[in-house]
Amino acid sequence: MTTRKSEYISFLDGFTHVSTWGDPTAPALIMWHGLARTGRDFDAAAARLSKDYFVICPDTIGRGLSNWASVSETQYSLTSYAAQAQSVVSHFGLKTLRWFGTSMGGFIGMMLAGGPLKDQITHLILNDVGPEVPYEAAVRIVQYVGTPPEFATMPAFEAWLREVYAPFGDNDDAFWRCMADSSARRLPDGKITTHYDPQIVMQFNHAATETPLWDAYDNIAAQTLLTRGALSDVLPIWLVDDMRKRGPMPQFHTFEGCGHAPTFTTPEAIALLESFLSS
C-alpha cells in the first residue's frame, strides 16, 4: 500500500501542510476537507486511490499542521481558501486535476471549477454540500466549532469526537483513532483540545458576500458528482433537486444511515469514486 508523505507549501505569511499519496506523475486528485477537519480524514480513500492518482490532501489555513491566520478577519474566508488551493495547484504544476470536496471543500471546489480553474478541473465531487447552506445548519455548526472543549485524556477526546461527528455514520475504531490522533492539540496546561483555531468561524462573517455560489455553480463545466448523507441538514433534498436541474447537472448518490457528511472510508464508497473519476 502507498504510504503517506508530508510536505509544506509557502502561502501568505506561513505554510500549508499537505499529505500526498502516490506517484507525482500520475493524474492529480485534490481532496479538500470540511470546516473543522483536516486532510487526514481521507487517509483510507487516498491510500486506495493512489494506485491510479497522485492524491493531494491539504490542511486549510487554521487547521491541522498548517499555519493559523495572522489576520483572521480576512484569511478565514472562502476567497482566501481558494487562493490557498491555487497555490497548491501551482506548487505541483498541475495542468489538469480532479477535485473532491467535503462541505467547505466543496464550496472551494465550486468557486474554482466555476471560476479560475474552470478549464483545469475535469471532475468535481461535491460531498454533501450545495451553493448555499440552510441557516439552521450553519448555526448548529458554528455552535460546536466556535467553542471547542478541553479534555484531560485522549480517550475522553476521542469519545467526544465520536459523539459530535456521529452524523458521519458507522466507521470502524481505526477511523476514530486516526481522527483523534490527527485532531488533537496540547494546551499549555497539558489538557487536550481540537487542532484548529476557534476563529475559523470568521468564515461565516463573510457569508453574506461570498455565498450563495449559484453563479459559480452554473458556470461549472467539469463532470460533476453530488453525494449526500440521507439525514443531512446541510444539503436538504430541495437543494439537491435544484442542483440537478442546472449548472453541471450532476450525477447523484445518496448514502443511507448518515448525515453530514459521508466519510468515504468503505470499499463501496471508494469504488463509487473510482468509477466516477475514471469516467
Summary of the structure (lengths in Angstrom):
residues: 279
radius of gyration: 17.4
end to end distance: 23.9
largest distance: 53.2
contacts: 957
relative contact order: 0.16
helix: 40%
strand: 20%
